[in-house]
């Protein structure tokens, strides 16, 4: 069962001995008039109290409709080919669903997620596949949404079959929060199907854990099933105020991810999406997080910190300043303990 209305939310919160005030109730109704709410039973069970990291990701806040900052489509994803964004030379993004197990309040595609009228159509996906077939430089296709793993097995399998027919595709990546937000969806049948198509092209899955609380016995089991199917797993996180914006939280999260076979891949500065400004902090917080990870934990636990440039400029990496090149060609370098060294070839 999904929680989609404030009335159902109040009933379920009451079971946790959590209560909404009249003002909070009215505010949630105002938000959901514009941006839908959807929370599945598993993810809701992770809430411990108002304002905790799980609550802040899934419970609507009035700031979503009172702030005018940001744009509906800050990354300029919409173009003449429906559901497809071809931003980089050898890879493209294909949106195949508008539904998710839980509607993240910070979603980049807040403008369309949950909107049935904006759901990708079979005809639209066919046009996108034709474009991919005609552009032989594309070797990597990222399936996203919404959440691709919320599609029926038949629908997802048909898309994988169609992609497999395009000979110049070498890899397919699936972006999903299902292992984190609805791990019971990772069934034996799903894994059997994915395993069948995990060769020529190879399949990768990037999931989306935001806080150590989300790593549970069930989410671990979901990841293990996918790994047993031969699929490599990565993780993409967003720095979110009120959820995870500290080096300590990311150190714990990324260590736990590695322990269940998931490689931290990207760490995002929040996109400038209308209705999400309350999640954003200064870029220097991201630099601080990376500095708090590098050298203090395994290099495997250090993701790439990036800003997805507004207007569609693509992902731009940001790193702390560890080196200064001198006029004579030597390099002054600084380690994680702020100790200075010099590197020179002569």
ABEGO torsion letter per residue (X at the ends): XBBABAAAAAAAAAAAGBBBBAAAAAAAAAAAAABBBBBBAAAAAABABBGBAAAAAABBBAAAAABABEBABAAGABBABBGBBBABAABBBBBABABBABBBAABAAAAABGBAAABBBAAAAAAAAAAAAABAABABBBBBOEBAAABBAAAAAAAAAAAAABAABABBBBBBAAAAABAAABBAAAAAAAAAAABOBBBBBBBBBABAAABBAAAAAAAAAAAAAGBBBBBBBBBBBGAABBAAAAAAAAAAAAAAGBBBABBBBBBBBBGAAAABBBAAAAAAAAAAABGABBAAABBBBBBBBBGGAEBBBBBBBABBBBAAGBBBBBBAAGBBBBBBAX
